[in-house]
Amino acid sequence: MKSVIDDKKLDIDFDLDFDLERDGNRKPVIDDEKLDIDFDLGFDLERDGNGLTLERLSISSSESDKSEHRPSGSVHETEIAAIGEPLGTLGSKSIQRCPTRASSVRSRRASVIPRSERRGFLGSLTLVPEIHYPPDYPSSTKWGLVCIIALATAAAPLGSTVVYPALPVLAKEFHASETTTNLSVALYLISMSIFPLWWSSFSEEFGRRTIYLISFTLFVIFSILSAVSTNITMLIIFRLAAGGASASAHSTGAGSIADLFEVYERGRAMSIFYLGPLLGPLIAPVIGGVVTQELSWRATMWFLAIYGVIIVLLILFFLPETLARRTPEPRTPATQNEDLERMRTMDSAKEKTKRFTKSLRRFLVDPLKVILYLRYPPVFITVMISAIAFGTLYIVNIGIQQKFSRPPYNYNQLILGLLYVPSGIGYFTGSIFGGRWIDNIMAREARKANRYDEKGKLIYLPEDRLRENAWVAVTVYPLALLMFGWTLRYGVHFIVPCIALYIFGVASMLIFAAATTMLTEFVRKRSSAGVAVNNFVRNLLSCICAIVAAPWINAIDVGWVFTIICVFCLICSYFGIWILLRNSNRWRKTMDEKLNK
């Protein structure tokens, strides 16, 4: 009996989980061993007594036969069957193997969710469709979404520093002291550290898109109210509220990055994402100086409101929901009957009170529990390494303002604003090559340790991101601060401290990107919570640094200030990385066990 299909071609694109073995009858057998294979077939089938014959077959596989040796430099393998090869003999014939990249080579088609079923506030308006598995978005789409998130993340630091050049004007107009006007900046930073704890929790519950839209709408409203403030108290209150609203993107944005990218490519994405909070404080003083000089301090608040409107529109039309869909637990008839019986016998007033109290605790108190993640050593050490580096940024900002505005430099406000650019260029440089470097190091360490799962995919560990890149970064950025401090102390030509600022920007970006990515991986089920803790600590530390920097520099001069900072950063960072790498495996297992309970 013979069945021939030789003049019709089949194009098939599908994902299968199976394993092929050759038995005595030369038939394909499905074994309980699993193999994840992406197929793209164009072939002719001819069935005869010898079984199935494939005229053309190309298979892109994520796992080779377990009896074969794994190539040392690849995550996946490509198997190419010879033309006319009987399917039943694939296991015994010589197969050509071509190393490929990780799952980025998989030609999986994105499963688009119908417009009527899209989640998030006004989700049906998005021009970019929501899909079931966000990493399946085309690369160009994912990077476009990252840019939108980075722009949203820049709003909070823009608001914190755009008012710097206007502080003397504020003090004069409202007849307030310098200390009082500085509170508008300090309290803004504190709100940036505290409010993301709630935004993070809400985003895990209600989705990323809804939180973005609500928070940035509030940011626009509070910025407008700040612009029309009639006294310093009103200004401080609405500035505090605006800072808390815009800070949602810091923790929620990191969660979105974790939603969109697989682990092996997340470092580069996080580097681009981090450009937002780092470039914001650098360009804001320039904008603030020009706007305040040409218009008034109120124009800086209107600038923030307009920026917020742009972000709302970008999110409304281009940012779909990315949070993974939850699978509802099935309710058995027995459970439903118990619920009905309970409602029949329970007093409705008590039930409503109980639900209200539970909801109140859930939305007001429970978000504070993310601070408890600091009790885990991997999270605490990673946060402290990042927060110390971030805090020094604000001391650098104060140093630029104080020293370059005095002899021998005597620069005006516009030039002072431009002096923030070198470190910004450094951040950009670090984000371009640093993220890819971190991802490559992580993959290299996994291959070196021969960590593969049952499907042949590399097993990545968060601490693998801290290797030579971390040692170089925590050595270079403190030394760059030392160079910056002493060149200012002796009035060296401005190019030299600017070079130090550029080096500081490159090295510190390596720390920020690695630490933020690690936190999303240490706390995998609540990726935004780990970043919320990081924001909480680093912004509190930044607030302290912004307050103490000026009197500290006035007391012992800029050279000795940055000498102390250099030594402190070197000691803390070296010790933190050493002890984390030494104990990471044990600490992480303990942490995973407790978080999974």
C-alpha positions in Angstrom: 0.0 0.0 0.0 1.5 3.3 -1.1 0.4 6.9 -0.5 2.3 9.6 -2.4 2.3 13.3 -2.0 4.8 14.6 -4.4 3.3 17.6 -6.2 1.9 19.5 -3.3 4.1 21.4 -0.9 3.5 21.9 2.8 4.7 24.9 4.7 4.3 24.4 8.4 5.4 26.7 11.2 4.8 25.2 14.7 6.2 24.4 18.1 6.4 20.8 19.3 7.6 19.1 22.5 8.7 15.5 21.6 11.6 13.2 21.3 12.3 10.9 18.3 13.7 7.4 18.7 14.3 4.7 16.1 12.8 1.3 16.9 13.0 -1.9 15.0 10.2 -0.8 12.5 12.0 2.4 11.8 9.0 4.5 13.0 9.2 7.7 14.9 8.3 7.0 18.6 7.2 9.7 21.1 9.2 9.1 24.3 8.7 10.8 27.7 11.9 12.7 27.2 11.0 16.2 26.0 12.6 18.2 23.2 11.6 21.8 22.4 11.7 22.2 18.6 10.8 25.1 16.4 9.9 23.8 12.9 9.7 25.6 9.6 9.2 22.8 7.1 8.8 22.7 3.3 8.7 19.0 2.3 7.3 16.2 0.1 6.1 13.1 1.9 6.2 9.7 0.3 4.9 6.7 2.3 6.1 3.3 1.4 7.2 0.1 3.1 10.2 1.8 4.5 8.3 4.6 6.3 8.2 8.3 5.7 10.8 10.1 3.5 11.5 13.8 3.8 12.5 15.6 0.7 13.5 18.8 2.5 13.7 19.3 6.2 15.2 22.0 8.4 14.9 21.8 12.2 15.9 24.5 14.6 16.2 22.8 17.9 16.8 23.9 21.5 18.2 20.6 22.6 20.3 18.0 20.9 20.1 14.3 21.4 21.2 13.6 24.9 23.8 11.1 23.7 25.6 13.8 21.6 28.1 16.2 23.1 26.9 19.8 23.7 28.9 22.5 21.9 30.7 24.6 24.3 29.8 27.9 22.7 26.1 27.6 22.1 22.7 27.6 23.8 20.8 26.0 21.0 21.8 23.8 18.1 20.7 23.5 14.5 20.2 20.0 13.0 20.0 19.6 9.2 18.8 16.3 7.9 20.1 15.1 4.5 17.8 15.3 1.6 15.7 12.2 1.2 16.6 11.0 4.8 14.0 8.6 6.2 12.5 10.1 9.3 13.1 6.9 11.2 16.8 7.1 10.7 17.4 10.6 12.1 18.7 9.2 15.3 21.4 7.0 13.8 22.7 9.2 10.9 25.5 11.7 11.1 23.9 15.2 11.7 25.5 18.5 10.8 25.4 20.8 13.8 25.6 24.6 13.6 25.9 26.7 16.8 23.2 29.3 17.1 22.3 32.1 19.5 19.8 31.6 22.3 16.0 31.7 21.9 16.2 34.9 19.8 16.5 32.6 16.8 13.2 31.0 17.5 10.7 31.9 14.8 7.7 31.8 17.2 4.8 33.9 16.0 3.3 36.4 18.5 -0.1 35.4 19.7 -2.1 38.6 19.5 -5.0 39.2 21.9 -8.2 40.5 20.4 -8.8 44.2 20.9 -11.9 43.7 23.0 -10.0 41.5 25.4 -6.9 43.7 26.0 -6.1 44.6 29.5 -5.3 47.9 31.2 -7.1 51.2 31.3 -8.4 52.0 27.8 -6.4 49.0 26.5 -8.4 48.8 23.3 -6.8 52.2 22.1 -3.3 50.8 21.9 -1.8 50.8 18.4 0.7 48.2 19.5 -1.4 45.0 20.2 -1.1 43.1 23.4 0.2 39.6 23.0 0.1 36.5 25.2 3.9 36.3 25.7 5.6 39.8 25.6 9.1 38.5 24.7 7.7 37.4 21.4 7.3 41.0 20.2 9.6 41.9 17.3 12.9 43.4 18.4 12.0 46.8 17.0 8.8 46.9 18.9 10.5 45.9 22.2 13.1 48.6 21.8 10.5 51.2 21.0 8.6 50.3 24.2 11.8 50.5 26.2 12.3 54.1 24.8 8.8 55.1 25.9 9.4 53.6 29.4 12.8 55.3 29.6 11.2 58.7 28.7 8.6 58.1 31.4 11.3 57.2 34.0 13.1 60.5 33.2 10.1 62.6 34.4 10.8 62.2 38.2 14.5 63.2 38.1 13.7 66.0 35.6 11.3 67.4 38.2 13.8 67.1 41.0 16.6 69.1 39.3 14.8 71.4 36.8 14.1 73.8 39.7 17.7 74.0 40.9 18.5 77.3 39.0 15.2 78.8 40.2 15.8 78.3 43.9 17.2 81.8 44.5 14.2 83.3 42.6 11.8 81.2 44.7 13.3 82.4 47.9 13.0 86.0 46.8 9.4 85.8 45.5 8.0 83.9 48.4 10.2 85.7 51.0 11.4 82.3 52.2 14.8 81.2 53.5 17.2 79.1 51.4 16.6 76.2 53.7 12.9 76.3 53.2 13.1 76.5 49.4 15.6 73.6 49.4 12.8 71.5 51.1 10.9 71.5 47.8 13.8 69.5 46.4 14.5 67.3 49.4 10.8 66.3 50.0 10.5 65.7 46.2 13.4 63.1 46.5 11.8 61.5 49.6 8.5 61.1 47.8 10.4 59.5 44.9 11.8 56.9 47.3 8.5 56.1 49.2 5.7 56.1 46.6 7.2 53.5 44.3 6.6 51.0 47.1 2.8 51.4 46.4 3.1 51.8 42.7 5.1 48.6 42.5 2.5 46.6 44.5 -0.4 48.1 42.5 1.3 47.3 39.1 1.6 43.6 40.1 -2.0 43.6 41.0 -3.7 45.8 38.4 -1.2 45.8 35.6 1.5 48.1 34.4 -0.5 50.1 31.8 -3.2 51.2 34.3 -0.6 52.4 36.8 1.3 54.3 34.2 -1.8 56.2 33.0 -3.1 57.0 36.5 0.2 58.1 37.9 1.2 60.3 35.0 -2.2 61.9 34.8 -1.7 62.8 38.5 1.8 64.1 37.7 0.3 66.5 35.1 -2.3 67.8 37.5 0.1 68.3 40.4 2.6 70.0 38.1 -0.1 72.5 37.0 -1.0 73.1 40.6 2.7 73.7 41.4 2.9 76.3 38.6 0.0 78.3 40.0 1.1 78.1 43.6 0.7 81.3 45.6 3.0 80.5 48.5 6.0 78.3 49.4 3.9 75.9 51.4 1.5 75.2 48.5 4.5 74.7 46.2 6.2 72.2 48.5 3.0 70.2 49.0 2.2 69.9 45.3 5.9 69.3 44.4 5.9 66.4 46.9 2.8 65.0 45.3 4.2 65.4 41.7 7.4 63.6 42.7 5.4 60.6 44.1 3.2 60.4 41.1 6.1 60.5 38.5 8.2 58.0 40.5 5.8 55.1 39.5 7.9 54.6 36.3 11.0 53.7 38.3 9.7 50.4 39.8 6.9 49.7 37.3 9.2 50.4 34.4 11.8 47.9 35.6 9.0 45.4 35.9 8.0 46.1 32.3 11.5 45.5 31.1 11.5 42.1 32.9 8.2 41.3 31.2 9.5 42.1 27.7 12.9 40.5 27.7 14.4 37.1 28.4 17.1 36.9 31.0 20.0 36.6 28.6 19.1 40.0 26.9 17.8 41.9 29.9 21.1 43.6 30.8 21.2 45.6 27.6 17.6 46.6 27.9 18.0 47.7 31.5 21.0 49.8 30.5 18.8 51.7 28.0 16.0 52.0 30.5 18.4 53.4 33.1 19.3 56.3 30.8 16.0 58.0 31.8 16.7 58.5 35.5 20.4 59.3 34.9 20.1 61.7 31.9 17.1 63.6 33.5 19.2 65.3 36.3 21.8 66.2 33.7 19.7 68.0 31.1 17.2 69.4 33.6 19.5 72.2 35.0 20.2 73.4 31.5 16.5 73.6 30.7 15.7 75.1 34.1 18.4 77.7 33.8 17.3 78.9 30.3 13.5 78.8 31.1 13.9 80.6 34.4 16.2 83.3 32.9 14.0 83.9 29.8 10.5 83.4 31.4 10.1 82.6 35.1 10.3 79.8 37.6 6.7 78.9 36.9 7.6 78.1 33.4 9.7 75.1 34.7 6.5 73.7 36.2 4.6 74.2 33.0 7.4 72.4 31.2 7.0 69.4 33.5 3.2 69.4 32.9 3.7 69.5 29.1 6.2 66.7 29.4 3.8 64.7 31.4 1.0 65.1 28.8 3.4 63.8 26.1 4.2 60.7 28.2 0.4 60.1 28.9 -0.3 60.1 25.1 2.7 57.8 24.3 1.5 55.3 26.9 -2.1 55.6 25.9 -1.5 54.8 22.3 1.7 52.8 22.2 2.3 50.9 25.4 0.1 47.7 25.8 -0.2 45.7 29.0 2.9 43.4 29.5 2.2 41.8 32.9 1.9 38.0 32.6 -1.7 36.8 32.7 -2.8 34.9 35.8 -4.5 31.6 35.4 -7.6 31.6 37.6 -7.8 28.8 40.1 -10.7 26.4 39.1 -13.6 26.5 41.5 -15.1 23.1 42.3 -18.9 22.7 42.9 -18.1 21.8 46.5 -16.2 25.1 47.0 -19.1 27.1 45.5 -21.6 25.4 47.7 -19.5 26.2 50.8 -19.3 29.9 49.7 -23.1 30.0 49.3 -23.7 28.3 52.7 -21.3 30.8 54.3 -23.0 33.8 52.8 -26.4 32.5 54.0 -25.3 32.2 57.6 -22.9 35.1 57.9 -24.0 38.6 58.8 -23.6 40.8 55.7 -22.5 43.9 57.7 -19.6 42.0 59.3 -18.6 40.5 56.0 -18.5 43.9 54.3 -16.4 45.3 57.2 -14.1 42.4 57.0 -13.6 42.9 53.3 -13.1 46.6 53.7 -10.4 46.1 56.4 -8.7 43.5 54.3 -8.7 45.7 51.2 -7.4 48.6 53.3 -4.5 46.6 54.6 -3.8 45.1 51.2 -3.5 48.5 49.5 -2.1 50.7 52.2 0.0 48.4 54.5 1.0 45.4 52.5 3.0 47.4 49.9 5.4 48.4 52.7 6.3 44.7 53.1 8.6 45.0 50.1 11.1 46.7 52.3 11.4 43.4 54.1 13.2 42.1 51.0 16.3 43.9 52.5 16.5 41.1 55.1 17.8 38.9 52.3 21.6 39.4 51.9 21.7 39.2 48.1 19.1 42.0 47.8 20.6 44.1 50.6 24.1 44.0 49.2 23.0 44.6 45.6 20.9 47.6 46.7 23.7 49.1 48.8 26.3 48.8 46.1 23.9 50.6 43.7 22.7 53.2 46.2 26.1 54.3 47.3 27.1 54.9 43.6 23.8 56.8 43.0 24.2 58.9 46.1 27.6 60.2 45.0 25.9 61.5 41.8 24.1 64.2 43.9 27.3 65.2 45.7 28.9 65.6 42.3 26.0 67.8 41.2 26.4 70.1 44.3 30.2 70.2 43.7 29.7 71.3 40.1 27.4 74.1 41.2 29.5 75.3 44.1 33.0 75.2 42.6 32.5 76.1 38.9 30.4 79.2 40.0 33.3 80.6 42.0 36.9 81.7 41.3 38.9 80.7 39.3 36.1 79.5 37.0 33.2 82.0 37.7 30.9 80.4 35.1 27.3 81.6 34.6 24.2 79.4 35.0 24.1 78.3 31.4 27.7 77.1 31.4 27.1 75.4 34.7 24.2 73.5 33.1 26.4 72.4 30.2 29.0 71.0 32.7 26.5 68.2 33.5 26.8 66.9 29.9 30.1 65.0 30.2 28.8 62.6 32.8 25.6 62.2 30.7 27.7 61.2 27.7 29.4 58.7 30.0 26.1 57.2 31.0 25.1 56.9 27.3 28.4 55.3 26.5 28.1 52.8 29.4 24.5 51.9 28.4 25.5 51.2 24.8 28.3 48.7 25.5 27.8 47.9 29.2 24.5 46.1 28.9 25.7 43.8 26.1 28.9 43.1 28.0 26.9 42.1 31.2 24.7 39.8 29.2 27.7 38.1 27.5 29.4 37.6 30.9 26.3 36.0 32.3 26.0 33.6 29.4 29.8 32.8 29.5 29.6 32.0 33.2 26.6 29.7 32.7 28.4 27.8 29.9 31.6 27.6 31.9 29.7 26.0 34.8 27.9 23.7 32.3 24.5 24.7 33.7 21.8 23.4 31.3 18.2 22.5 32.0 16.4 19.5 30.7 15.7 21.3 27.4 19.3 22.2 26.8 18.8 25.9 27.7 21.4 27.7 29.8 20.5 28.3 33.4 21.4 31.9 34.3 22.1 33.1 37.9 21.8 36.8 38.9 25.2 36.9 40.5 26.8 35.9 37.2 26.4 39.5 36.2 29.1 40.5 38.8 32.4 39.5 37.4 35.2 41.5 35.9 32.8 44.2 34.8 31.8 44.9 38.5 35.4 44.9 39.7 36.4 47.3 37.0 33.4 49.6 37.6 33.7 49.8 41.4 37.4 50.6 41.0 37.1 53.2 38.3 34.2 55.3 39.4 35.6 56.1 42.9 39.0 57.0 41.4 37.2 59.3 38.9 35.6 61.0 41.8 39.0 61.5 43.4 40.3 63.0 40.2 37.3 65.3 39.9 37.6 66.5 43.5 41.3 67.4 43.4 41.3 69.0 40.0 38.5 71.3 41.2 40.5 71.9 44.4 43.5 73.3 42.5 41.5 75.0 39.7 42.8 72.9 36.9 41.5 73.6 33.4 37.8 72.6 33.2 38.4 69.9 30.6 40.2 67.7 33.2 37.4 67.5 35.7 35.0 67.0 32.7 37.0 64.0 31.7 36.7 62.7 35.2 33.0 63.2 35.0 32.8 61.2 31.8 34.7 58.3 33.3 32.5 58.4 36.4 29.4 58.2 34.1 30.6 55.2 32.2 31.7 53.2 35.3 28.7 54.1 37.4 26.3 53.1 34.6 27.8 49.6 34.7 26.9 49.3 38.4 23.4 50.7 38.0 22.5 48.4 35.0 23.9 45.3 36.6 22.3 45.9 40.0 18.9 46.8 38.7 18.8 43.7 36.4 19.9 41.5 39.3 17.1 42.7 41.5 14.5 41.8 38.9 16.0 38.3 38.9 16.5 37.8 42.6 12.8 38.6 43.1 11.5 36.9 39.9 7.8 36.7 40.8 7.6 40.4 41.7 10.3 42.0 39.6 9.1 45.5 40.2 9.3 45.0 44.0 13.0 44.5 44.0 13.5 47.7 42.0 11.1 49.6 44.3 13.3 48.7 47.3 16.3 49.9 45.4 14.6 53.2 44.6 13.6 53.6 48.3 17.1 53.2 49.6 18.9 55.1 46.9 16.6 58.1 46.9 16.7 58.4 50.7 20.5 58.3 50.4 20.5 60.8 47.6 18.3 63.1 49.7 20.8 62.9 52.6 23.7 63.5 50.2 22.0 66.5 48.6 21.4 68.1 52.0 24.9 67.5 53.5 27.0 68.0 50.4 27.1 71.9 50.4 28.1 72.3 54.1 30.5 69.4 53.9 32.3 70.9 50.9 32.4 74.3 52.6 33.8 72.7 55.8 36.8 70.6 54.4 36.9 71.6 50.7 36.0 69.5 47.7 39.3 67.6 47.4 39.0 66.0 50.9 35.3 65.4 50.5 35.8 63.3 47.4 38.9 61.5 48.9 36.7 60.3 51.8 33.9 59.3 49.3 36.5 57.4 47.2 37.8 55.4 50.1 34.3 54.7 51.4 33.1 53.5 48.0 36.1 51.3 47.3 35.8 49.5 50.7 32.1 49.0 50.7 31.9 47.9 47.0 34.9 45.5 47.2 33.6 43.9 50.3 30.0 43.7 49.0 31.0 42.1 45.7 33.4 39.7 47.4 31.0 38.5 50.1 28.1 38.2 47.6 30.0 36.1 45.2 31.4 33.9 48.0 27.9 33.2 49.5 25.5 33.8 46.7 24.6 30.2 45.9 23.7 29.4 49.5 21.9 32.8 50.1 19.9 32.6 46.9 18.7 29.0 47.6 17.5 30.1 51.1 15.9 33.2 49.7 14.1 31.2 46.9 12.8 28.7 49.4 11.3 31.4 51.7 9.8 33.4 48.8 8.2 30.4 47.3 6.5 29.4 50.5 
